[in-house]
Amino acid sequence: MKLWRLRSFLETVETSIWTLTFRSYCQRRTTLNDSERSLLYVAPWILYLSTYLYCCLRIIYPLQKLHRDLPPTTLYAYGESRETAVFPGPTFEATLDVKARIHWENHIPDDEHFLPVDTSINWARPKHGGVPIVVHLHGAETESIYDGHPDAWWTPKGEHGYTYATQHYSYPNSQRPALLWYHDHVVGITRLNVLAGLTGLYFVRSPKDKLTKLFPYGEYEIPFVLRDWQFWANGSINFPNIGDNATIHPTWCPEYFGDTILVNGKAWPYLEVYPRVYRLRILNSANARFFNLSLSEPSLRFHKIGTDGGYLETKPQILKSVLVAPAERLDLLIDFSKLKPGDVVYINNSGPAPFPDGTDSFSPPQTRSVLKFQVTAWLNSRQARGPSNSDLRHALQYVESARTVQKIKYTNALHRYMSLQEFDDANDNPIVSLIENRTWRDPVVDFPREGAVEVWEWINTTPDAHPIHVHLIQFKVLNLQPFDENG
C-alpha cells in the first residue's frame, strides 16, 4: 500500500484546560506559522468492493489524534475494529456497473450520545437507549431500501426505526463515475453523528477512464475531506450544550462553526508534492461552513473538471478560486510543474460564515488557512521522466475523451416550486426551518412519475444559503438567480 505524507504546520499552542470560562482550544490563536512541523503518514485505506462478496463495516468509537499537540479525541467512526476505525472512514472503490454489497453494523456501546441530543425536536427516540445509526450513500442511484432512510435506523440493542428493512445494503454503481460519500443519516441527529466522525469516501470508477491510471490514488490523486471542528484543550469536541433559544430547544443550534480547519482528520496539514500535475478530490464534510478556496501562488489555477455528478459536461473551468458548499464534491487539477523544489503554496479560505454574509466571530483568522503544499525534488531522473509525470495538456485531453453530455428536453416539463422558510423568535433566533411549511412527519404531497422530467424551482427566503440534494437520482442545476422577497 502506497503512503502519502501530510505534515502539520500549526505552531505549538497552550494545552491547559480552561474550566471557568467557555474557551476553546484555538480561541486565542490569531496566526499560524511553519516553524514546527510534525510528519504524518496517512495511508489511504481502500476497500475494493468488486473483490468482495459482502464487505462488512462497523461503526465504533475510536480515539484519534487530530494534531500532535492535542490529546486524542473521542469520535464515532467507520472501521473493522476499534483499532482500525478512523475519520474519515475507509475509502470504497467501486467499479462501474459492478454491484457492491456492504453489511453495516452498529457497535457503539454508549447508552447516550457523547454530543448533546435535543429531545425537543423530532428524532429517533430509541426506547432502550443506545446511539442509533443508518448509513446513506450520498449521491448514489440505488433502491430506496438501501438509501439510508432517516427512520431506518438501528441500535446495538436490536431496536429499529419504523422504515428499517435491512443492514445488508446493495449498490448497483450504474451511474456516471464520480466521487460519492457515505455518512450517517438518522432522523434528528444526522448533524451530531456526522459531526462525531461518521464520514467516508466512495468512488465509482470506470475501467475505461484513462485519468485514473494517470493519477494513481494516494499518490497523485489526493482526497481532501474538509471539516471544521472546535476542541477543548483535553481533546474533546467543543459542541454547544445550550440552544439559541433554550426555552424552546434546550440544546439545538441551527449551525455549527469550528475554529480549527482539518483535512483528512489532521489540523492544518501540509502535503509534499513533486513538480507535476495533481488531481484533488475534495469533499466539504463541514456542518455549515462554505469554503472559498484559493491558491497563494499567483501563477497557479484550479482546473475544475468535475463535481458531484462526475465530469463536467462543459470544458474544464480555469479558476482562481472555487466555492465548495457542505456535502459538495469537486474534482480539480493543479499543475505544479513550473515550480521548483522548496517552493511553498497555501490553500486559503475566504468563505464567509454563515454564507453568504458572514459574521467575524464565526471566521477567526486561523479559519482562513486550510493546507500547505511544499514542492520537493524528484527522487531520481528516471522518476521525473516516467509515465507518471503527466503534463496538464495530456490530462485535459483524457478528461475531454471521458466527458459525456446528456441532453434532456425540459421545455414541457412539469414545474414544481419549493420554498424554504425560517421561523424566528422575538430575538431573531431560528426556531424551525421548513420546506413549503411542512414537517418531516407530514403526509407526502408530491409524487413524481418514473421516467418523467421535472423542473424544481427552490425559493430560499432565509438569510443563509442552504445546499440541497435529491436522493436516489442525479439532477442538474439549470440556473441561480437573486430575487426581491418584498417585491
N, C-alpha and C positions, 0 to 999 in steps of 0.2 A: 504494500500500500504506500502510495506516494504521500509525502508530508509537505505541507506548505507552512511558511512561518509568519506569524503575527507577533509583533512586539508592542509593548505598551509604552507610550511616550508621556504618560501622566506623571508629574512630579510627585514625590512623597508628600502625603498630607497627614494632618494630625489624626490620631486614631483613638482619642479618648471618647467615651460615651457620654453624651450630654443627657442628663436625666431631668433637669429642672425646666429646660426650655425646649421648644419644638424645633430643633435644628437638625438638618440632615448632614450626611457625610461630606457633601461638597458645598454646603451653603456658603462657606466663607471664601470659596475659590473664585478668583476673578481672572486668572491667567493659567495657561498651560505652558510647560517648557519641555525640552527634549534632553535635558541634562542627564536624566536617569532612566534607563530603559531595561526592561526585563524581557528576555527571549521566551516566546511562547510558540511551541509547536502544536499546530492544530491539524489532526488527522481527519480528513473527510470520511466519516463512517458511512459507507454506501451499502445499501441493500438492493441487489439486482433482482427485481421482482419476477422477471421472466424465468429465473432459475428455481423459484420456489413453487411447490405445490400449494402450500399455505405458509405465509410469513406471520409469525406471532410477535406482537409488540406489546409491552406492558407500560402502564402509567404508574410511576413510582415517585418517591420523594428523595432526591439526592441532595447532597451538599456540594456546592460548586464554587470554585474560586473565580471571581469575575474581574479581580485586579489583584496584583501581588501585595498591595498594602491594605487590602480589605479582607477581613476574616471570611471564611466560607459562608455562602448564602443558601438558606433553605429554599428549595424550589419544588414544583411538581414538573416532571419531565418524562419523555418517552425513552424507553430502552429495553434491554433484555434482562437487566438486573439493576439493583441499586448502584452497583459499581460502574455500570456502563451507561446508565441513564444520564442524559445531558441536554442542556439547552444550547443551541437549537437541537432538536431530535435528529435521529439518523436520516440521512438523505436517501430517498427512494429513487431508483432509476427504473422506469417502466418503458417498455417497448411498444411502439405504435401498433395498435390492433392485436396486441397480446394481452389477454385478460390477466389481471393481478388479483390475488386473494390475500387479504390481511385479516388476521384474528386479533382483535383488540381486547386487552384485559385491564381491569382496574385493580391495582394493588396498593392504593393509597390507604394506609392504616388509620389515618386520623378520623376521629369521630366528628370533628368540626374542621372547617377550612381554616388555614393559618392566616388568611386575609378576612377582614370583617364582612360578613354576609348580612345584607339589609333584608330582613324578613317582612318589611312593609311593602315590598314590591313583589310582582309575580315571579316566582322562582320554583325550582323543582320540589322542595319541601319533602325530602325523604323522611318517612315516619320513624325509622330506626337509626337515624344518624348516618354518618359517613359522607364522603365527598363524591357527589355524582359526576360522571363524565360521559361524554359521547363525542365521537370524532367526525368532523366534517372535512372533506377534501375540497378545498376552496378552489373553484374554477372548473371542477370536474363535471363532465356529462355522464351521468350514471342514473341507475334506477333509484327511486325515492327511498326505498328501504335501506339503501346504503349511503344515503346523503348526510346522515348525522342530524336528523330532525331534532330540534331543541327539546322535545318531550320524549325522545327515545333513549334517555339516559339510563345508566345503571350504577349501582354501588357495589363495593366488595361483599356486602352482606346479602346480595341477591335481590335487592329491591329495584324495581323498574319503573320508568315513566310510561304513560298510557299509550304511546305510539311505538314502544320498544318492540322490535321483531327479532333481531339477531345481533351477535357480536362478530359474526363471520361476514366480512364485507368483500364485495366483488366489484372491481373497477374495470370496465371494458377497454379504456385507453384508446378509444376510436375517434378521438378528436384531433384537432390540429396540434402538432407538437408544441409544447410550451412549458413554462415553469408554473406549477401549481404550489399550493402549500396546505398542510394539514394542521388543524388546530381544534381545540375543544369548542363545544357549541351548545352547552347546557342552557336551558331557559333561565334567565335571571342572573346567571353567574358566568356567562361567557367572558365578560370583561375580567373577572377575577381569575379564572382558570388559565386564560391566555397570558395575563399579566404574571401569573405564577410560573410560567415557563412552558406551557403546553403548545409548542410551535415546532414545525419541521418542514423541510422542503421535499417536493415531489416533482421529478422531471418526467415528462412524456417525450421520448426520443424517437426519431425516425432513423432506421439504419441507412437511409439514403442521404441523410444530411451530412454534407462534407465538412460543415463548420465544426461538428462535434469532434472529428478527427484532427482538425487544425488546432483546436483548443482543448486539449485533454483536461478533464475535470480535476480540480485541485492543483493543477499545475499552471495552466494558462487561462482556464475558465474558473473564475473565483466567485463563490457565492458570498453576498453580503446581506446578512439578516440584521436590519437596523432596529434599534429599540432604545427607548429612554426609560431609565429607572431612577428612583431616588432611594438612598440607603441610610439606615442608621449606622453609626460607627462600629456596631457589633456585627455588621454584615447583613442584617435582616432588611427586607424590603420595607421602606417607609411608605405606607399607604394610609390615606386619611381614614380615621375611625369616627369622624363626626361629619355628618352631611351638610350640604349647603343650607338646607332648612331642616334642622334636626327634629322639629316638632312634627313634620310630615314624614320625612325619610331620615331616620336616625343616622345612618352611615352612608347613604347613597350619594355619590358625586357624579355629575354628568360627564366629566372628563378627568383624565389623569395626565399630568405632565411631570416627567422626571427631570433632574438636573444633571444626570450622568448619561452620556451617549455611549452605547455599546454596539459593537459589530461582532456578530458571531459569538456573543457571550463574553466579550472582552471589552473593557472600558478604554476608549480612545486608543485603539491598537495601531500598529503600523505594519506594512507589508513590504518585503523586499521584492523588487521586480527587475527583470532584465530589460535592456533597451529593445523592446519589441512590442507587438500588439497584444493586449489582454482583453479578455471578454469578462465583463462583470454581470452577474445575475443578481439583481437587487430586489429584496423584499422589505417593505416597511411593515414591521410587526408591532409598531407602537400603538398605544391605546388611542391617542388623539393627535399626536404631533405629525404635521406635514414637514417633510424635509425638502428644502430647495437647495440642491447640491450644485456646487461649482468647484472648479479647479484653480489652485493658486498660481499655476504656471500659465501665463497669458497665451502662450503658443499652443496649448493643448485644447482639445474639444472633446465633448462626448459625441459619439456617433450612435444615435439611438436606432436600433434595428428591430426591436420587438417590445411588446407589452404583455398584458395579462393573457391575451388570446393567441400569442405566438408572434411570428414575424409580422412586421408592418405590411399592410397591403400597398403602401406607397413606398417611395425610395427612402433610404435611411435619412434621418434628420441630423444635421450638424448643429450642435447646440453648445452655448457657453454655460448653460445651467439646465438642470432637469428637476421638475417638481414631482415628488412621489408621495401619494396620499396613503393613509393607513390601509393595509391589506393589498396595496397596489404592487405590481412587479414591473421591473424594467430590464431590458436586455441591451447592454451598452458595449461599445468597443472604445478603447483608449489606446492611442499609439504613442509609446514612449521611445520609439526608435531614434528620435533626433536628440534625445537627452544623453548625457554622459554619466558614467559611474560617479556616485557621490551626490548627484542632484537629488533634490527633495521636492515633492509635490504634496500638497494637502488637499483633501476633500473637505470643503467648508459647507456650512449650512446657514441659510438666511431665511428659512421659513418662519413666518410669524406664528405664534401660538397664543390663543386659538387662531386658526386660519379662517379668514384672510386678514383680519385687522390686527390681531395680536395684542398682548399685554407684556410689558417688560418683565414683570415678575415671573412669568412662565418661560422666559427665554434669557436666563442669566448668561454671561459671556462664554462659559465653558460649553454651552449647548451649540455654539457656533462652529465648533471643531468636531470633525467626525473621524477622520482617518488620515494617516500619513503614508505616502509611498516613498520608499528610498530606492533609488536606482543603483543596481550593483552590476559589476562586470561579469561577462560570460566566464564560465569556469575554464573553457578552452576554446580554441578557434574552430574546432570541429562542431562543437555545440552551437556556436554562432552561425555557422554555415548550414546547419542541418535543416531538415524539412519543417521542424517545429518553429523555426524563425520566420514566421509568416510576415508579409507586409500587408498594409491596410488595403491596398488595391485588390489583392487576391481574396482577402476576407470578404470584402464588399461584393465581389463577383460571385462568391459562393452564396451570399445572402440573396442576391438577385436571382440565382438559379433556384433557390428554395422558396421564393416568395410566390404566394398564390393570391388571387383576387376573387372573392366571392361576390358576384353581382346579384343583388336582391332587389326586386321591384317592390317598392312600398308606396307608390302613388295612390293606390286604392286600399291601403292597409287600414285596419281598424285603429283608431287613436284612443288611447286612454290617458287620462290626466290624473296625476298623483301629486297631492300637496303635502308638504311637511309642515307641521305646526309645533310650536313650543309654547307651553303654558307656564307662566312665571308667577311667583308670589309677589307681595307688595314691594319687596326689595329687589325685584328683577332676578331672583334666583330661580333657575328652572325647577319645575316640579315634575313635569312629564313631557315627553315628545311623542307625537303620534303621526301616523300616515293616514290621511283622509279622515282624521278624527276618530280612528278606530284602534282598538287594542288587539293584542295577540289572541285573546280569548273570544273575540267577536266572530260571528259566522263569516265564512268565506263568501265574497260577493263577486269576484272576478273569475271567469272560467275560460281562459284561452283554449282554442281548439288545436289539437295536434296538427302540425304542418302549416298552421296559419302564420302570416306575417303581421305583426302589430307594431305600432309606434307608441311608445310610452313617453309622455312628457312629464318630467319631475319639476315641480314648482316648490322651491325652497324658500319659505317665508321666515326662517330662523336666522339669527345673526351669524352663525358659523356654517362652514362648508360641511357637507355630510356625504362621504363616499357611500355608494350603494351598488350592490351587485345582486344579480338574479341567480338563483340556484338551478341546477340541472341542465341548463343550456348556456350557450355563448350569446353575446349580444354586441352590437356595435353602437358607439356613441356617434350621433349624427351632428350635433352642434351644442354649443353652450352660449347662453346669452343672458345679459342682465335684464332686469325689469324693475319697474317702479310699482312697489306694492301699494302705494297710495293712489295710483292713477290708473 
